[in-house]
Amino acid sequence: MATTQECRAALDTLSGRLAAAPPEVRSAAALDRSVSCHLKDLDVTFTGRLRAGGIEVTDTLAGPHPGPGRSDTHRQKTAIRLTMSSDDLVALVAGELDFAHAWATRRLTLDAGFRDLLTLRKLL
């Protein structure tokens, strides 16, 4: 099981890659949307924003994705929500796990609006 620090480093690496990606990929990352990544095995959720061609992680929360009914300060449902294990996050960023395969085998779930899914497919 990867640590919270290893997962945060993986998200920072991913953000750096998005910023250095070709223009057609950066345009998908240019969405301004709230994003969260829940790591089931650690029961930790990273929250932030997908904007300006990268991912800005703003908080690390205990428990599942923020949203209505949560007993924390985050009341709005996150626009783009990923759920996976810590090891799968690290493997995805390292290129050892294919996103489509992880999604098809339910190792990873992605919850987003239809328009966002169409735009995000460029990132995948």
MMTF fields as JSON, N, C-alpha, C and O atoms, coordinates in Angstrom:
{
  "mmtfVersion": "1.0.0",
  "mmtfProducer": "UNKNOWN",
  "numBonds": 495,
  "numAtoms": 496,
  "numGroups": 124,
  "numChains": 1,
  "numModels": 1,
  "chainsPerModel": [1],
  "groupsPerChain": [124],
  "chainIdList": ["A"],
  "bondAtomList": [4, 2, 8, 6, 12, 10, 16, 14, 20, 18, 24, 22, 28, 26, 32, 30, 36, 34, 40, 38, 44, 42, 48, 46, 52, 50, 56, 54, 60, 58, 64, 62, 68, 66, 72, 70, 76, 74, 80, 78, 84, 82, 88, 86, 92, 90, 96, 94, 100, 98, 104, 102, 108, 106, 112, 110, 116, 114, 120, 118, 124, 122, 128, 126, 132, 130, 136, 134, 140, 138, 144, 142, 148, 146, 152, 150, 156, 154, 160, 158, 164, 162, 168, 166, 172, 170, 176, 174, 180, 178, 184, 182, 188, 186, 192, 190, 196, 194, 200, 198, 204, 202, 208, 206, 212, 210, 216, 214, 220, 218, 224, 222, 228, 226, 232, 230, 236, 234, 240, 238, 244, 242, 248, 246, 252, 250, 256, 254, 260, 258, 264, 262, 268, 266, 272, 270, 276, 274, 280, 278, 284, 282, 288, 286, 292, 290, 296, 294, 300, 298, 304, 302, 308, 306, 312, 310, 316, 314, 320, 318, 324, 322, 328, 326, 332, 330, 336, 334, 340, 338, 344, 342, 348, 346, 352, 350, 356, 354, 360, 358, 364, 362, 368, 366, 372, 370, 376, 374, 380, 378, 384, 382, 388, 386, 392, 390, 396, 394, 400, 398, 404, 402, 408, 406, 412, 410, 416, 414, 420, 418, 424, 422, 428, 426, 432, 430, 436, 434, 440, 438, 444, 442, 448, 446, 452, 450, 456, 454, 460, 458, 464, 462, 468, 466, 472, 470, 476, 474, 480, 478, 484, 482, 488, 486, 492, 490],
  "bondOrderList": [1, 1, 1, 1, 1, 1, 1, 1, 1, 1, 1, 1, 1, 1, 1, 1, 1, 1, 1, 1, 1, 1, 1, 1, 1, 1, 1, 1, 1, 1, 1, 1, 1, 1, 1, 1, 1, 1, 1, 1, 1, 1, 1, 1, 1, 1, 1, 1, 1, 1, 1, 1, 1, 1, 1, 1, 1, 1, 1, 1, 1, 1, 1, 1, 1, 1, 1, 1, 1, 1, 1, 1, 1, 1, 1, 1, 1, 1, 1, 1, 1, 1, 1, 1, 1, 1, 1, 1, 1, 1, 1, 1, 1, 1, 1, 1, 1, 1, 1, 1, 1, 1, 1, 1, 1, 1, 1, 1, 1, 1, 1, 1, 1, 1, 1, 1, 1, 1, 1, 1, 1, 1, 1],
  "groupList": [{"groupName": "MET", "atomNameList": ["N", "CA", "C", "O"], "elementList": ["N", "C", "C", "O"], "formalChargeList": [0, 0, 0, 0], "bondAtomList": [1, 0, 2, 1, 3, 2], "bondOrderList": [1, 1, 2], "singleLetterCode": "M", "chemCompType": "L-PEPTIDE LINKING"}, {"groupName": "ALA", "atomNameList": ["N", "CA", "C", "O"], "elementList": ["N", "C", "C", "O"], "formalChargeList": [0, 0, 0, 0], "bondAtomList": [1, 0, 2, 1, 3, 2], "bondOrderList": [1, 1, 2], "singleLetterCode": "A", "chemCompType": "L-PEPTIDE LINKING"}, {"groupName": "THR", "atomNameList": ["N", "CA", "C", "O"], "elementList": ["N", "C", "C", "O"], "formalChargeList": [0, 0, 0, 0], "bondAtomList": [1, 0, 2, 1, 3, 2], "bondOrderList": [1, 1, 2], "singleLetterCode": "T", "chemCompType": "L-PEPTIDE LINKING"}, {"groupName": "GLN", "atomNameList": ["N", "CA", "C", "O"], "elementList": ["N", "C", "C", "O"], "formalChargeList": [0, 0, 0, 0], "bondAtomList": [1, 0, 2, 1, 3, 2], "bondOrderList": [1, 1, 2], "singleLetterCode": "Q", "chemCompType": "L-PEPTIDE LINKING"}, {"groupName": "GLU", "atomNameList": ["N", "CA", "C", "O"], "elementList": ["N", "C", "C", "O"], "formalChargeList": [0, 0, 0, 0], "bondAtomList": [1, 0, 2, 1, 3, 2], "bondOrderList": [1, 1, 2], "singleLetterCode": "E", "chemCompType": "L-PEPTIDE LINKING"}, {"groupName": "CYS", "atomNameList": ["N", "CA", "C", "O"], "elementList": ["N", "C", "C", "O"], "formalChargeList": [0, 0, 0, 0], "bondAtomList": [1, 0, 2, 1, 3, 2], "bondOrderList": [1, 1, 2], "singleLetterCode": "C", "chemCompType": "L-PEPTIDE LINKING"}, {"groupName": "ARG", "atomNameList": ["N", "CA", "C", "O"], "elementList": ["N", "C", "C", "O"], "formalChargeList": [0, 0, 0, 0], "bondAtomList": [1, 0, 2, 1, 3, 2], "bondOrderList": [1, 1, 2], "singleLetterCode": "R", "chemCompType": "L-PEPTIDE LINKING"}, {"groupName": "LEU", "atomNameList": ["N", "CA", "C", "O"], "elementList": ["N", "C", "C", "O"], "formalChargeList": [0, 0, 0, 0], "bondAtomList": [1, 0, 2, 1, 3, 2], "bondOrderList": [1, 1, 2], "singleLetterCode": "L", "chemCompType": "L-PEPTIDE LINKING"}, {"groupName": "ASP", "atomNameList": ["N", "CA", "C", "O"], "elementList": ["N", "C", "C", "O"], "formalChargeList": [0, 0, 0, 0], "bondAtomList": [1, 0, 2, 1, 3, 2], "bondOrderList": [1, 1, 2], "singleLetterCode": "D", "chemCompType": "L-PEPTIDE LINKING"}, {"groupName": "SER", "atomNameList": ["N", "CA", "C", "O"], "elementList": ["N", "C", "C", "O"], "formalChargeList": [0, 0, 0, 0], "bondAtomList": [1, 0, 2, 1, 3, 2], "bondOrderList": [1, 1, 2], "singleLetterCode": "S", "chemCompType": "L-PEPTIDE LINKING"}, {"groupName": "GLY", "atomNameList": ["N", "CA", "C", "O"], "elementList": ["N", "C", "C", "O"], "formalChargeList": [0, 0, 0, 0], "bondAtomList": [1, 0, 2, 1, 3, 2], "bondOrderList": [1, 1, 2], "singleLetterCode": "G", "chemCompType": "PEPTIDE LINKING"}, {"groupName": "PRO", "atomNameList": ["N", "CA", "C", "O"], "elementList": ["N", "C", "C", "O"], "formalChargeList": [0, 0, 0, 0], "bondAtomList": [1, 0, 2, 1, 3, 2], "bondOrderList": [1, 1, 2], "singleLetterCode": "P", "chemCompType": "L-PEPTIDE LINKING"}, {"groupName": "VAL", "atomNameList": ["N", "CA", "C", "O"], "elementList": ["N", "C", "C", "O"], "formalChargeList": [0, 0, 0, 0], "bondAtomList": [1, 0, 2, 1, 3, 2], "bondOrderList": [1, 1, 2], "singleLetterCode": "V", "chemCompType": "L-PEPTIDE LINKING"}, {"groupName": "HIS", "atomNameList": ["N", "CA", "C", "O"], "elementList": ["N", "C", "C", "O"], "formalChargeList": [0, 0, 0, 0], "bondAtomList": [1, 0, 2, 1, 3, 2], "bondOrderList": [1, 1, 2], "singleLetterCode": "H", "chemCompType": "L-PEPTIDE LINKING"}, {"groupName": "LYS", "atomNameList": ["N", "CA", "C", "O"], "elementList": ["N", "C", "C", "O"], "formalChargeList": [0, 0, 0, 0], "bondAtomList": [1, 0, 2, 1, 3, 2], "bondOrderList": [1, 1, 2], "singleLetterCode": "K", "chemCompType": "L-PEPTIDE LINKING"}, {"groupName": "PHE", "atomNameList": ["N", "CA", "C", "O"], "elementList": ["N", "C", "C", "O"], "formalChargeList": [0, 0, 0, 0], "bondAtomList": [1, 0, 2, 1, 3, 2], "bondOrderList": [1, 1, 2], "singleLetterCode": "F", "chemCompType": "L-PEPTIDE LINKING"}, {"groupName": "ILE", "atomNameList": ["N", "CA", "C", "O"], "elementList": ["N", "C", "C", "O"], "formalChargeList": [0, 0, 0, 0], "bondAtomList": [1, 0, 2, 1, 3, 2], "bondOrderList": [1, 1, 2], "singleLetterCode": "I", "chemCompType": "L-PEPTIDE LINKING"}, {"groupName": "TRP", "atomNameList": ["N", "CA", "C", "O"], "elementList": ["N", "C", "C", "O"], "formalChargeList": [0, 0, 0, 0], "bondAtomList": [1, 0, 2, 1, 3, 2], "bondOrderList": [1, 1, 2], "singleLetterCode": "W", "chemCompType": "L-PEPTIDE LINKING"}],
  "groupTypeList": [0, 1, 2, 2, 3, 4, 5, 6, 1, 1, 7, 8, 2, 7, 9, 10, 6, 7, 1, 1, 1, 11, 11, 4, 12, 6, 9, 1, 1, 1, 7, 8, 6, 9, 12, 9, 5, 13, 7, 14, 8, 7, 8, 12, 2, 15, 2, 10, 6, 7, 6, 1, 10, 10, 16, 4, 12, 2, 8, 2, 7, 1, 10, 11, 13, 11, 10, 11, 10, 6, 9, 8, 2, 13, 6, 3, 14, 2, 1, 16, 6, 7, 2, 0, 9, 9, 8, 8, 7, 12, 1, 7, 12, 1, 10, 4, 7, 8, 15, 1, 13, 1, 17, 1, 2, 6, 6, 7, 2, 7, 8, 1, 10, 15, 6, 8, 7, 7, 2, 7, 6, 14, 7, 7],
  "groupIdList": [1, 2, 3, 4, 5, 6, 7, 8, 9, 10, 11, 12, 13, 14, 15, 16, 17, 18, 19, 20, 21, 22, 23, 24, 25, 26, 27, 28, 29, 30, 31, 32, 33, 34, 35, 36, 37, 38, 39, 40, 41, 42, 43, 44, 45, 46, 47, 48, 49, 50, 51, 52, 53, 54, 55, 56, 57, 58, 59, 60, 61, 62, 63, 64, 65, 66, 67, 68, 69, 70, 71, 72, 73, 74, 75, 76, 77, 78, 79, 80, 81, 82, 83, 84, 85, 86, 87, 88, 89, 90, 91, 92, 93, 94, 95, 96, 97, 98, 99, 100, 101, 102, 103, 104, 105, 106, 107, 108, 109, 110, 111, 112, 113, 114, 115, 116, 117, 118, 119, 120, 121, 122, 123, 124],
  "secStructList": [7, 7, 7, 2, 2, 2, 2, 2, 2, 2, 2, 2, 2, 2, 2, 2, 2, 2, 2, 6, 1, 7, 2, 2, 2, 2, 2, 2, 2, 6, 7, 7, 3, 3, 3, 3, 3, 3, 3, 6, 6, 6, 6, 3, 3, 3, 3, 3, 3, 3, 3, 6, 6, 3, 3, 3, 3, 3, 3, 3, 3, 3, 1, 1, 7, 7, 7, 6, 6, 7, 1, 1, 1, 7, 7, 1, 7, 7, 1, 3, 3, 3, 3, 3, 7, 2, 2, 2, 2, 2, 2, 2, 2, 2, 6, 1, 1, 7, 2, 2, 2, 2, 2, 2, 6, 6, 1, 1, 3, 3, 3, 7, 7, 2, 2, 2, 2, 2, 2, 2, 6, 6, 6, 7],
  "xCoordList": [0.847, 0.0, 0.894, 1.799, 0.623, 1.37, 0.958, -0.152, 1.846, 1.544, 0.823, 0.791, 0.255, -0.398, 0.602, 0.257, 1.83, 2.856, 3.226, 3.423, 3.324, 3.614, 2.488, 2.739, 1.257, 0.11, 0.073, -0.234, 0.375, 0.429, 1.524, 1.321, 2.68, 3.766, 3.339, 3.7, 2.576, 2.087, 1.15, 1.224, 0.278, -0.619, 0.174, -0.168, 1.214, 2.07, 2.776, 2.903, 3.235, 3.873, 2.888, 3.228, 1.671, 0.638, 0.349, 0.207, 0.263, 0.015, 1.139, 0.881, 2.371, 3.507, 3.474, 3.817, 3.062, 2.957, 1.872, 2.039, 0.76, -0.321, 0.141, -0.185, 0.882, 1.368, 2.342, 2.441, 3.063, 4.049, 3.498, 4.235, 2.227, 1.617, 1.367, 1.391, 1.125, 0.784, -0.481, -1.285, -0.66, -1.791, -3.165, -4.025, -3.382, -4.708, -5.002, -6.162, -3.983, -4.164, -4.319, -5.176, -3.497, -3.587, -4.954, -5.445, -5.571, -6.889, -7.92, -8.822, -7.799, -8.707, -8.439, -9.371, -7.179, -6.831, -7.117, -7.002, -7.487, -7.771, -9.178, -9.558, -9.943, -11.238, -11.022, -9.982, -11.978, -11.918, -12.997, -14.154, -12.589, -13.53, -12.935, -11.724, -13.82, -13.378, -13.112, -13.814, -12.103, -11.721, -11.36, -10.81, -11.678, -11.262, -10.846, -11.339, -9.94, -9.432, -9.453, -8.645, -10.385, -10.517, -9.704, -9.858, -8.852, -8.044, -8.674, -8.578, -9.318, -10.128, -9.336, -9.806, -8.139, -7.381, -6.83, -6.616, -6.6, -6.122, -7.266, -7.076, -8.458, -9.622, -9.263, -9.568, -8.603, -8.161, -8.639, -8.655, -9.03, -9.447, -8.652, -8.627, -8.008, -7.34, -8.364, -9.062, -8.462, -9.38, -8.597, -7.523, -9.154, -8.505, -9.248, -10.46, -8.496, -9.077, -8.239, -7.011, -8.934, -8.312, -8.473, -9.587, -7.348, -7.405, -6.01, -4.998, -5.997, -4.737, -3.761, -2.55, -4.287, -3.426, -2.819, -1.862, -3.332, -2.776, -3.784, -4.936, -3.33, -4.159, -3.562, -2.387, -4.359, -3.934, -4.591, -5.788, -3.817, -4.345, -4.403, -3.395, -5.594, -5.776, -5.991, -5.786, -6.405, -6.703, -6.594, -6.719, -6.367, -6.379, -7.36, -7.176, -8.399, -9.463, -9.523, -9.233, -9.891, -10.17, -11.551, -12.467, -11.703, -13.002, -13.222, -12.303, -14.487, -14.83, -14.92, -14.647, -15.318, -15.444, -16.332, -17.324, -15.976, -16.853, -18.123, -18.147, -19.15, -20.408, -21.496, -21.251, -22.698, -23.808, -23.996, -23.964, -24.19, -24.412, -23.156, -23.25, -21.992, -20.749, -20.657, -21.099, -20.098, -19.972, -18.637, -17.927, -18.297, -17.111, -17.494, -18.676, -16.539, -16.838, -17.139, -17.561, -16.938, -17.182, -18.625, -18.98, -19.448, -20.871, -21.282, -22.321, -20.511, -20.889, -20.27, -19.161, -21.006, -20.469, -19.328, -19.423, -18.259, -17.113, -17.509, -18.203, -17.07, -17.466, -16.859, -17.536, -15.587, -14.9, -14.365, -13.538, -14.846, -14.453, -13.855, -14.475, -12.64, -11.956, -11.883, -11.703, -12.021, -11.894, -11.043, -11.294, -10.038, -9.128, -8.321, -8.511, -7.424, -6.511, -5.262, -4.979, -4.529, -3.297, -2.279, -1.616, -2.149, -1.204, -1.585, -0.711, -2.887, -3.327, -3.037, -2.672, -3.19, -2.856, -1.373, -1.017, -0.529, 0.915, 1.263, 2.083, 0.645, 0.91, 0.412, 1.08, -0.736, -1.253, -0.289, 0.047, 0.143, 1.034, 2.393, 3.02, 2.848, 4.139, 4.052, 5.077, 2.843, 2.68, 2.659, 2.771, 2.518, 2.494, 1.081, 0.907, 0.079, -1.321, -2.021, -1.949, -2.698, -3.426, -4.764, -5.501, -5.074, -6.311, -7.531, -8.401, -7.608, -8.776, -8.954, -10.077, -7.862, -7.94, -8.407, -9.256, -7.853, -8.249, -9.725, -10.424, -10.195, -11.593, -12.493, -13.526, -12.114, -12.922, -13.021, -14.033, -11.979, -11.981, -12.428, -12.351, -12.894, -13.418, -12.389, -12.74, -11.141, -10.103, -10.132, -9.636, -10.721, -10.836, -12.249, -12.787, -12.848, -14.141, -13.985, -13.228, -14.712, -14.694, -16.134, -16.954, -16.433, -17.771, -17.652, -17.024, -18.259, -18.222, -19.422, -20.049, -19.729, -20.802, -20.435, -19.258, -21.446, -21.222, -20.282, -19.373, -20.486, -19.604, -18.164, -17.227, -17.997, -16.642, -16.002, -14.809, -16.78, -16.244, -15.761, -14.708, -16.52, -16.111, -14.807, -13.954, -14.657, -13.438, -12.279, -11.16, -12.535, -11.476, -10.922, -9.809, -11.664, -11.169, -9.85, -9.065, -9.592, -8.322, -7.158, -6.027, -7.444, -6.391, -6.078, -5.013, -6.999, -6.864, -6.21, -5.993],
  "yCoordList": [-1.172, 0.0, 1.237, 1.367, 2.143, 3.393, 4.313, 4.205, 5.206, 6.149, 7.375, 7.604, 8.146, 9.392, 10.322, 10.989, 10.37, 11.23, 10.767, 11.601, 9.465, 8.937, 9.274, 9.584, 9.212, 9.533, 11.022, 11.404, 11.855, 13.3, 13.603, 14.416, 12.953, 13.141, 12.691, 13.326, 11.604, 11.118, 12.149, 12.389, 12.755, 13.781, 15.007, 15.614, 15.367, 16.483, 16.153, 17.015, 14.913, 14.471, 14.541, 15.019, 14.065, 14.121, 15.561, 15.85, 16.454, 17.854, 18.433, 19.184, 18.095, 18.554, 18.031, 18.749, 16.785, 16.203, 16.893, 17.131, 17.212, 17.898, 19.265, 19.675, 19.957, 21.292, 21.239, 22.197, 20.121, 19.984, 19.226, 18.955, 18.887, 18.078, 18.905, 20.136, 18.213, 18.916, 19.762, 19.49, 20.779, 21.714, 21.047, 21.478, 19.997, 19.358, 18.678, 18.585, 18.206, 17.607, 18.704, 18.613, 19.735, 20.853, 21.522, 22.02, 21.542, 22.172, 21.422, 22.04, 20.108, 19.333, 19.628, 19.694, 19.804, 20.103, 21.556, 21.95, 22.357, 23.768, 23.978, 25.109, 22.922, 23.036, 23.635, 23.412, 24.376, 24.851, 24.099, 24.516, 22.979, 22.106, 21.657, 21.486, 21.473, 20.871, 19.394, 18.758, 18.863, 17.467, 16.85, 17.517, 15.57, 14.848, 13.439, 12.862, 12.909, 11.556, 10.83, 11.109, 9.895, 9.117, 7.834, 7.076, 7.599, 6.382, 5.457, 5.683, 4.412, 3.533, 2.894, 2.849, 2.399, 1.668, 2.577, 2.124, 3.842, 4.794, 5.574, 6.224, 5.516, 6.305, 7.783, 8.454, 8.259, 9.645, 10.172, 9.448, 11.447, 12.082, 13.363, 14.241, 13.452, 14.684, 15.508, 14.986, 16.783, 17.668, 18.824, 19.187, 19.388, 20.527, 20.953, 20.774, 21.526, 22.022, 21.586, 21.539, 21.27, 21.032, 22.351, 22.746, 23.039, 24.329, 24.741, 24.245, 25.65, 26.216, 25.128, 25.277, 24.037, 22.983, 22.08, 21.368, 22.076, 21.206, 20.919, 21.35, 20.186, 19.853, 20.564, 20.381, 21.361, 22.062, 21.37, 21.537, 20.6, 19.93, 20.952, 21.569, 21.123, 22.137, 21.568, 22.267, 20.297, 19.749, 18.228, 17.593, 17.671, 16.227, 15.961, 16.44, 15.198, 14.95, 13.481, 12.605, 13.218, 11.841, 11.479, 12.301, 10.26, 9.794, 9.974, 10.311, 9.739, 9.749, 11.156, 12.151, 11.205, 12.473, 13.454, 13.053, 14.751, 15.754, 15.924, 15.656, 16.36, 16.612, 16.937, 16.975, 17.173, 17.491, 16.402, 15.211, 16.822, 15.866, 15.488, 14.929, 15.778, 15.51, 16.471, 17.616, 16.026, 16.885, 17.625, 17.655, 18.217, 19.052, 20.365, 20.618, 21.175, 22.49, 22.463, 23.48, 21.338, 21.235, 20.795, 19.652, 21.693, 21.401, 21.074, 20.445, 21.474, 21.191, 19.877, 19.524, 19.165, 17.939, 18.278, 19.215, 17.518, 17.714, 17.356, 16.363, 18.16, 17.966, 16.7, 15.979, 16.426, 15.247, 14.446, 14.933, 13.199, 12.374, 11.055, 10.304, 10.796, 9.535, 8.731, 9.294, 7.419, 6.531, 5.342, 4.72, 5.031, 3.918, 3.594, 4.212, 2.632, 2.335, 3.197, 3.738, 3.314, 4.106, 3.505, 4.239, 2.193, 1.538, 1.762, 1.936, 1.76, 1.992, 3.423, 3.641, 4.397, 5.778, 5.889, 6.467, 5.343, 5.407, 4.68, 5.166, 3.519, 2.75, 3.485, 3.455, 4.134, 4.9, 6.021, 6.19, 6.769, 7.895, 7.409, 8.062, 6.256, 5.704, 5.042, 4.66, 4.902, 4.271, 2.753, 2.087, 2.204, 0.757, 0.18, -1.037, 1.046, 0.625, 1.515, 2.741, 0.9, 1.624, 2.104, 1.337, 3.396, 3.973, 3.211, 2.859, 2.951, 2.268, 0.888, 0.482, 0.167, -1.159, -1.045, -1.819, -0.081, 0.106, 0.465, -0.009, 1.303, 1.702, 0.534, 0.312, -0.216, -1.346, -2.459, -3.158, -2.624, -3.688, -3.179, -3.901, -1.935, -1.302, -1.123, -0.988, -1.123, -0.774, 0.728, 1.214, 1.451, 2.898, 3.279, 2.743, 4.195, 4.73, 6.226, 6.901, 6.727, 8.133, 8.61, 8.068, 9.625, 10.199, 11.661, 12.466, 11.992, 13.359, 13.553, 12.587, 14.794, 15.106, 14.661, 14.489, 14.475, 13.966, 14.869, 14.372, 16.179, 17.098, 16.992, 17.006, 16.888, 16.756, 15.445, 15.409, 14.371, 13.089, 13.178, 12.638, 13.849, 14.005, 14.798, 14.478, 15.818, 16.619, 15.856, 15.9, 15.164, 14.447, 13.263, 12.817, 12.75, 11.598, 11.918, 11.01, 13.195, 13.595, 13.351, 13.123, 13.401, 13.177, 11.701, 11.338, 10.863, 9.445, 8.81, 7.598],
  "zCoordList": [0.0, 0.0, 0.0, 0.824, -0.942, -1.019, 0.131, 0.652, 0.517, 1.599, 1.044, -0.165, 1.945, 1.56, 0.871, -0.104, 1.371, 0.778, -0.63, -1.514, -0.855, -2.193, -3.168, -4.333, -2.69, -3.546, -3.858, -4.987, -2.898, -3.144, -4.173, -5.075, -4.039, -4.999, -6.39, -7.381, -6.48, -7.774, -8.412, -9.617, -7.617, -8.151, -8.619, -9.634, -7.895, -8.318, -9.627, -10.498, -9.772, -11.014, -12.176, -13.258, -11.948, -12.978, -13.39, -14.578, -12.428, -12.734, -13.582, -14.522, -13.263, -14.057, -15.476, -16.416, -15.637, -16.98, -17.798, -18.994, -17.142, -17.851, -18.334, -19.448, -17.517, -17.877, -19.053, -19.819, -19.201, -20.282, -21.489, -22.437, -21.462, -22.525, -23.78, -23.738, -24.907, -26.155, -25.975, -25.083, -26.81, -26.659, -26.599, -25.831, -27.404, -27.391, -26.058, -25.658, -25.374, -24.057, -23.014, -22.135, -23.11, -22.161, -22.228, -21.215, -23.396, -23.506, -22.665, -22.1, -22.577, -21.729, -20.258, -19.456, -19.907, -18.52, -18.175, -17.015, -19.166, -18.925, -18.375, -18.075, -18.24, -17.586, -16.202, -15.582, -15.729, -14.349, -13.586, -13.532, -12.999, -12.295, -10.964, -10.825, -10.001, -8.745, -9.012, -9.798, -8.358, -8.567, -7.219, -6.343, -7.068, -5.865, -6.246, -7.216, -5.469, -5.683, -4.35, -3.465, -4.216, -2.981, -3.097, -4.056, -2.132, -2.087, -1.056, 0.15, -1.559, -0.716, 0.412, 1.549, 0.114, 1.126, 2.224, 3.348, 1.913, 2.918, 3.553, 4.581, 2.948, 3.33, 3.442, 4.427, 2.389, 2.271, 0.926, -0.069, 0.909, -0.33, -0.534, 0.329, -1.684, -2.088, -2.843, -3.712, -2.525, -3.233, -3.833, -3.354, -4.884, -5.519, -6.755, -6.868, -7.691, -8.93, -10.108, -10.047, -11.175, -12.476, -13.214, -13.56, -13.457, -14.146, -14.589, -14.094, -15.522, -16.026, -16.458, -16.297, -17.005, -17.521, -16.48, -16.783, -15.264, -14.233, -13.138, -13.198, -12.143, -10.991, -9.786, -9.47, -9.124, -7.922, -6.723, -6.493, -5.966, -4.778, -3.651, -3.307, -3.079, -2.045, -0.661, 0.332, -0.572, 0.749, 0.739, -0.308, 1.882, 2.091, 3.228, 4.347, 2.929, 3.895, 4.282, 3.467, 5.503, 5.913, 5.386, 5.421, 4.9, 4.44, 2.955, 2.208, 2.528, 1.099, 0.52, 1.193, -0.768, -1.498, -0.74, -0.13, -0.776, -0.172, -0.987, -2.188, -0.336, -1.019, -0.033, 1.173, -0.524, 0.363, 1.418, 1.111, 2.644, 3.717, 4.485, 5.577, 3.943, 4.676, 5.845, 5.746, 6.926, 8.101, 8.082, 9.088, 6.948, 6.848, 6.168, 5.937, 5.855, 5.305, 3.818, 3.268, 3.151, 1.708, 1.484, 1.773, 0.975, 0.825, -0.595, -0.795, -1.584, -2.959, -3.406, -3.005, -4.238, -4.808, -5.75, -6.542, -5.662, -6.533, -7.957, -8.176, -8.933, -10.33, -10.934, -11.668, -10.631, -11.172, -10.0, -9.23, -9.866, -8.726, -9.202, -9.955, -8.745, -9.021, -7.732, -6.652, -7.847, -6.697, -7.116, -8.148, -6.31, -6.608, -5.368, -4.321, -5.479, -4.376, -4.513, -5.582, -3.43, -3.456, -4.418, -5.152, -4.424, -5.338, -6.795, -7.644, -7.091, -8.465, -8.906, -10.061, -8.022, -8.371, -8.728, -9.755, -7.889, -8.145, -9.447, -10.226, -9.686, -10.904, -12.153, -13.186, -12.075, -13.215, -13.595, -14.767, -12.614, -12.887, -13.392, -14.227, -12.881, -13.312, -14.688, -15.252, -15.233, -16.541, -16.48, -17.509, -15.287, -15.099, -15.17, -15.234, -15.159, -15.222, -16.234, -16.146, -17.193, -18.223, -17.668, -17.048, -17.899, -17.378, -17.873, -17.077, -19.168, -19.738, -19.122, -18.822, -18.934, -18.314, -16.861, -16.417, -16.123, -14.719, -14.617, -13.722, -15.534, -15.526, -15.919, -15.287, -16.956, -17.437, -16.402, -16.33, -15.606, -14.589, -13.221, -12.227, -13.178, -11.964, -10.854, -9.682, -11.232, -10.252, -10.002, -8.985, -10.948, -10.878, -11.283, -12.252, -10.553, -10.98, -11.205, -10.507, -12.188, -12.561, -12.612, -13.353, -11.82, -11.781, -12.198, -11.51, -13.327, -13.847, -14.758, -15.193, -15.037, -15.978, -17.382, -17.7, -18.221, -19.572, -20.373, -21.037, -20.322, -21.048, -20.562, -21.361, -19.259, -18.711, -19.15, -19.453, -19.189, -19.644, -21.094, -21.435, -21.931, -23.335, -23.449, -24.277, -22.629, -22.656, -22.032, -22.543, -20.939, -20.23, -21.009, -20.732, -21.967, -22.714, -23.406, -23.681, -23.694, -24.29, -23.328, -23.756, -22.035, -21.042, -20.87, -20.371, -21.281, -21.033, -22.213, -22.221]
}
